[in-house]
Amino acid sequence: MINRIRGVFTTTLNCFKIPELQHRIIFTVAVLFVVRLISLIPVPGLDGALLTEFLKESAAKNDNSLLGMYSLFTGGALERCGIGSLGIMPYISATIIIQLLTAVLPGLSKMAREEGGRSKVIQIGRYLTVLLCLGQGFFMSLGWEKPEALFPGFAGNLVLFSPDYIWAYRLQTVLVLTTGTLLLMWLGEQITERGIGNGISLVITIGILARLPDALLQVWGMFFPPEGVEKEFTALTAIAMVAIFVIVTGVVIAVTQAQRKIPVQYAQRAVGRKVYSGGSSFMPLRVNYAGVMPIIFAQAILMFPDKILSLMARTLDVPFFDQLSAMITYGSVGYMIFEGLMILFFSYFWVA
């Protein structure tokens, strides 16, 4: 075990001895630093500090779990009304739509198979990303106008513009949010081409890791609260949580790496006057070939509908939209059913 750990450290240090790899690592780190800056810059004309304080109080009460999950993907930009509040999700949604259309439309499928056609399909996905950003950015601007619809329980005013310039605020917010997402998309592509790993995945990962210190402090506060505050969990609960975490992590790794070995028998072959007997081997097929992508796709699509319906109910004064929103809100039976069906569909689509 010690030798294996030493080997990991040695391999990591050797990476910095290769000039090209060293440059790629430095480039990736620098770009991820810029990604974090995007989540920290607020949209002009919004009181992000007020929203940050509200979401911190809601997190302490375990409220707004869907918004918390979305804020996790944006690296906390939503909590600050940052220019990266839409995150990379519009690009992922556009990628999903393009992949579905490629499988359905013969012309697009033929274009994707032709030489140079793949780049055209990617360019179409970028244009679709712009359209999705414009739509989601407009709804986000309306949500910040009426924050009680987007953030239940919020009391206050986020928009600092006067009512006479409300359309100037909306136009500015849509353009800023669209630019933020396109910048994240471009930075992710630069990492893929000139850095290490998949750029889009790293953009999402760095946003999640940025929330890790706050999560650790919150867990610490559960078991070691300040003086005068009653302890919520005991040592036995902590042991049980760690055990469950280890078991679930082990099961996930086992399922991810599991393979079904299909035996393959090779026929005899003659080379000159010699006859070689056929050998036997196996073809490994992953049990979970789609990986985590169907889950990401399903959650990306289901992240906004309930909030949009709730916002429409308050804007148009139509209670029916509130009823629909309650049916697909995060944690409801309807949400779980839709998420399960979408995961099943995307798993089939991804493998097919």
Secondary structure, DSSP 8 states (H G I E B T S, - for coil): -HHHHHHHHHHHHHHTTSHHHHHHHHHHHHHHHHHHHHHHSB-TTB-HHHHHHHHHHHHHTT--HHHHHHHHHTTTTGGGTBTTTTTTHHHHHHHHHHHHHHHH-HHHHHHHHSTTHHHHHHHHHHHHHHHHHHHHHHHHHHHHHSHHHHSTT--S--B-S-GGGHHHHHHHHHHHHHHHHHHHHHHHHHHHHHSSS-HHHHHHHHHHHHTHHHHHHHHHHHHS--TTS-----HHHHHHHHHHHHHHHHHHHHHHH-EEEEEEE---EEETTEEE---EEEEEEETTSSTTHHHHHHHHHTTSHHHHHHHHHHHHT-HHHHHHHHHSSTTSHHHHHHHHHHHHHHHHHHH-
